[in-house]
Amino acid sequence: MDLTGRSPAIRASTERGSHRGQPVPETGRAAVRVAVCVATLQRPVLLGALLESLEGLTFRKRAPVDLFIVVVDNDPSETAREVVDAARDRLPFPVVYTVEPNRGIPHARNCGVRIALAQGAEFVAFIDDDEVAAPDWLDELLDVQRRCAADVVTGPSLPRFAPAVEPWVVEGGFFTYPRYATGETIPIAATNNALVAAHLFRGTDEPFDPAFGLSGMDDSHFFMRVKRQGARLVWADEARVEEFIPASRARPGWIVKRAFRIGN
């Protein structure tokens, strides 16, 4: 069962009211401008599921929200364009699509941040292109940020296994991560589920170090740096996303290589 108890793509829940992703007006509070940044590479089907889940975002705790979505395609062949164009008409938020020709996720993330800041984002939210968001995902991140005066808020990424994945992989906990109490200060975060105050990105065009290239972990490096500089990182346990785990990743070789990379 997925986060909504309905489809794996996490469709909007009719039980959440008729606002369908639109902020609930709140007297006396200015709208907070938020960019949701997605870096993608040759995953059109998974990207489509992610965009469908963002269609169902609702805001009740932290409203009003002035939201827009930035999709950075790291493929010069623009394999994500068709999916984004198809989703654009359905989404209740503006969508910016751009191509980052320099291969490597740090380049794509930096591109998304530059666009977000240029369009006045006060916060930048990150989610991966192989994930889907619960309807209240961003609302929970924003609410915890406000209550805790945090610079970074992150939440759980729960595995959603493909049917072909063997039971030992599921039971082994290889794709589960530590969880904390909501509001608890944490040592590190990741861009698979994070809300970051825009001021942490100012003063540099490359907050995510391109030296990490194709290896990844540039996000860990970024969050370690800003924490050492005094940023407050906190946990929001209700801000949930799901990560799709295909059978190709649920193999001993891939699991060992991933653990080695994370350890480094």
NORDA-V144572 format. One record per residue. N is the residue number from 0. RES is the residue in one small letter. SS is DSSP state (H for helix, E for strand, - for the rest). PHI is phi in degrees with one decimal (* if undefined). NEAR is the number of other C-alpha atoms within 10 Angstrom. Layout:
N:RES:SS:PHI:NEAR, N:RES:SS:PHI:NEAR
This chain:
0:m:-:*:8, 1:d:-:-91.9:16, 2:l:-:-63.5:19, 3:t:-:-94.4:15, 4:g:-:77.5:10, 5:r:-:-123.8:12, 6:s:-:-86.0:11, 7:p:-:-60.5:16, 8:a:-:-81.4:22, 9:i:-:55.7:25, 10:r:-:-79.3:22, 11:a:-:-61.5:23, 12:s:-:-90.7:17, 13:t:H:-67.6:10, 14:e:H:-70.0:6, 15:r:H:-85.7:15, 16:g:-:107.7:10, 17:s:-:-99.4:10, 18:h:-:-76.9:14, 19:r:-:48.3:18, 20:g:-:89.8:23, 21:q:-:-86.1:20, 22:p:-:-62.2:20, 23:v:-:-83.9:15, 24:p:-:-55.7:15, 25:e:-:-134.5:13, 26:t:-:-60.8:8, 27:g:-:83.8:6, 28:r:-:-115.3:10, 29:a:-:-72.8:12, 30:a:-:-65.8:15, 31:v:E:-95.5:15, 32:r:E:-92.6:17, 33:v:E:-129.8:26, 34:a:E:-107.9:29, 35:v:E:-97.6:23, 36:c:E:-102.4:27, 37:v:E:-127.8:25, 38:a:E:-95.7:26, 39:t:E:-137.9:24, 40:l:-:-148.6:19, 41:q:-:53.1:15, 42:r:-:-132.6:14, 43:p:H:-61.8:18, 44:v:H:-67.5:12, 45:l:H:-66.1:20, 46:l:H:-60.9:25, 47:g:H:-60.4:21, 48:a:H:-65.6:22, 49:l:H:-62.0:24, 50:l:H:-62.3:25, 51:e:H:-63.5:20, 52:s:H:-68.4:22, 53:l:H:-67.1:27, 54:e:H:-59.4:23, 55:g:-:-94.8:23, 56:l:-:-61.2:26, 57:t:-:-126.5:28, 58:f:-:-131.6:24, 59:r:-:-128.9:19, 60:k:-:-85.6:16, 61:r:-:-125.6:23, 62:a:-:-143.2:21, 63:p:-:-80.7:19, 64:v:E:-125.0:22, 65:d:E:-100.5:17, 66:l:E:-106.4:21, 67:f:E:-142.1:20, 68:i:E:-114.9:23, 69:v:E:-118.3:23, 70:v:E:-109.2:26, 71:v:E:-107.6:29, 72:d:E:-89.1:27, 73:n:-:-88.1:25, 74:d:-:-115.2:19, 75:p:-:-58.9:14, 76:s:-:-77.8:11, 77:e:-:59.1:17, 78:t:-:-69.4:17, 79:a:-:-94.0:25, 80:r:H:-59.2:18, 81:e:H:-61.2:12, 82:v:H:-64.6:17, 83:v:H:-65.5:20, 84:d:H:-61.2:12, 85:a:H:-67.7:12, 86:a:H:-81.6:18, 87:r:H:-58.1:18, 88:d:-:-70.0:11, 89:r:-:-87.2:11, 90:l:-:-71.6:21, 91:p:-:-82.0:17, 92:f:-:-124.0:17, 93:p:E:-62.6:13, 94:v:E:-126.7:19, 95:v:E:-105.9:17, 96:y:E:-115.3:18, 97:t:E:-146.8:20, 98:v:E:-112.4:21, 99:e:-:-107.5:21, 100:p:-:-72.9:15, 101:n:-:-74.9:14, 102:r:-:-70.3:16, 103:g:-:131.8:20, 104:i:H:-64.7:26, 105:p:H:-60.9:25, 106:h:H:-62.9:25, 107:a:H:-65.8:27, 108:r:H:-64.8:27, 109:n:H:-62.2:23, 110:c:H:-61.1:24, 111:g:H:-61.7:29, 112:v:H:-64.1:29, 113:r:H:-59.5:17, 114:i:H:-65.5:19, 115:a:H:-59.8:25, 116:l:H:-68.3:18, 117:a:H:-62.4:9, 118:q:-:-99.1:13, 119:g:-:81.6:12, 120:a:-:-66.1:23, 121:e:-:-87.8:16, 122:f:E:-137.5:24, 123:v:E:-119.4:26, 124:a:E:-102.2:28, 125:f:E:-118.8:24, 126:i:E:-150.4:23, 127:d:-:-82.0:21, 128:d:-:-78.1:25, 129:d:-:-108.4:21, 130:e:E:-121.6:24, 131:v:E:-131.5:32, 132:a:E:-106.1:30, 133:a:-:-67.0:26, 134:p:-:-55.8:27, 135:d:-:-98.9:23, 136:w:H:-53.3:22, 137:l:H:-72.3:28, 138:d:H:-59.9:22, 139:e:H:-67.1:26, 140:l:H:-59.7:28, 141:l:H:-66.9:27, 142:d:H:-65.3:19, 143:v:H:-66.8:25, 144:q:H:-59.2:25, 145:r:H:-65.7:12, 146:r:H:-70.1:9, 147:c:H:-102.6:19, 148:a:-:50.7:14, 149:a:-:-91.1:20, 150:d:-:-87.6:21, 151:v:E:-137.5:31, 152:v:E:-127.3:33, 153:t:E:-135.0:31, 154:g:-:-138.4:25, 155:p:-:-76.3:22, 156:s:E:-112.6:26, 157:l:E:-96.3:19, 158:p:E:-72.4:19, 159:r:E:-123.9:20, 160:f:E:-82.8:20, 161:a:-:-65.3:13, 162:p:-:-56.8:10, 163:a:-:-79.5:10, 164:v:-:-68.5:16, 165:e:-:-73.7:13, 166:p:H:-57.2:10, 167:w:H:-63.7:10, 168:v:H:-71.0:17, 169:v:H:-63.7:15, 170:e:H:-73.6:9, 171:g:H:-75.5:9, 172:g:-:70.3:10, 173:f:-:-70.8:15, 174:f:-:-118.3:17, 175:t:-:-109.2:12, 176:y:-:-126.9:10, 177:p:-:-59.9:6, 178:r:-:-124.9:14, 179:y:-:-133.0:14, 180:a:-:-74.8:12, 181:t:-:-59.0:18, 182:g:-:92.0:19, 183:e:-:-73.5:15, 184:t:E:-71.5:17, 185:i:-:-123.9:17, 186:p:-:-80.2:13, 187:i:-:-159.8:20, 188:a:-:-137.0:23, 189:a:-:-145.6:21, 190:t:-:-83.5:21, 191:n:-:-78.8:21, 192:n:E:-171.5:24, 193:a:E:-154.8:23, 194:l:E:-119.7:27, 195:v:E:-124.9:25, 196:a:E:-65.3:19, 197:a:H:-61.9:20, 198:h:H:-63.9:13, 199:l:H:-69.8:17, 200:f:H:-95.7:19, 201:r:-:-76.1:13, 202:g:-:96.9:8, 203:t:-:-150.9:10, 204:d:-:-85.8:12, 205:e:-:-133.7:16, 206:p:-:-62.8:23, 207:f:-:-99.9:25, 208:d:-:-68.4:19, 209:p:H:-63.4:20, 210:a:H:-62.2:12, 211:f:H:-76.5:16, 212:g:-:46.2:16, 213:l:-:-90.7:13, 214:s:-:-81.6:13, 215:g:-:78.9:17, 216:m:-:73.4:19, 217:d:H:-63.7:22, 218:d:H:-70.0:21, 219:s:H:-59.0:15, 220:h:H:-60.9:17, 221:f:H:-62.5:19, 222:f:H:-68.2:23, 223:m:H:-63.9:16, 224:r:H:-63.6:14, 225:v:H:-68.6:18, 226:k:H:-65.3:17, 227:r:H:-64.4:10, 228:q:-:-85.8:10, 229:g:-:110.3:9, 230:a:-:-67.2:16, 231:r:-:-99.7:19, 232:l:E:-108.7:27, 233:v:E:-131.9:27, 234:w:E:-105.0:28, 235:a:-:-127.5:25, 236:d:-:-72.0:21, 237:e:-:-86.9:19, 238:a:-:-86.5:26, 239:r:-:-102.4:22, 240:v:E:-129.3:29, 241:e:E:-120.1:26, 242:e:E:-106.6:22, 243:f:E:-78.4:19, 244:i:E:-111.5:18, 245:p:-:-76.9:15, 246:a:-:-62.5:14, 247:s:-:-64.4:11, 248:r:-:-91.4:15, 249:a:-:-87.7:20, 250:r:-:-129.4:13, 251:p:H:-54.3:10, 252:g:H:-60.3:10, 253:w:H:-67.9:12, 254:i:H:-64.6:15, 255:v:H:-66.4:12, 256:k:H:-62.5:11, 257:r:H:-64.2:14, 258:a:H:-63.0:11, 259:f:H:-65.7:10, 260:r:H:-63.9:12, 261:i:H:-64.6:12, 262:g:H:-60.9:7, 263:n:-:-62.7:7
